[in-house]
């Protein structure tokens, strides 16, 4: 009898609990809601990660484009040690460079630096694809060929001169080379230095010849 009464009491206590928020059913419902919120947060996080990945990809593409642009404007250089000589004073002679190939951008602009050591009075001209480069100084050209020249010297002594050409006995600078801007057609071109003597200098040795060309956008 006592056991029966105890069982009835346990059932009476348990039955109301089954309908309350503290039951297993209520806990499961609460856990399900938490799971749904967690899933929603994870979806938002996934979307943010996807956007971040796209931004990273775009940034890599931009960096690659910038790198290619920078590479296209790098200074290219060539050197010819020599000595190589000429006694011609009426035209410019090919003494074997320096020579280099450059891809000129759509702007058609290049900057040129040059430096040469000569044993006596001489003049140096820039050639493009085997022809005198337009836009050089006529003042520096002593050959009478109207080819124009980058630099020259009539100082009557050995000298190392560099661009740009200036008015005077020495048509150039005795310091570090400075840039000279030229306008030409876009595309692949070959640039080289050619040489002549100035008047009655006789044979002139040209050594340590340096040429630098940089495309400009």
Buried (B, 14 or more C-beta within 10 A) or exposed (E): EEEEEEEEEEEEEEEEEEEEEEBEEBEEEEEEEEEEEEEEEEEEEEEEEEEEEEEEEEEEEEEEEEEEEEEEBEEBEBBBEBBBBBEEBEBBBBBBBBBBEBEBBEEBBBBBBBBBBBBBBBBBBBBBEEEBBEEBBEBBBBBEBEBBBBBBBBBEEEBBBBBBBBEEEBBBBEEEBBBBEBEBEEEEBEBBBBBBBBEEBEEBBBBBBBBBBBBBE
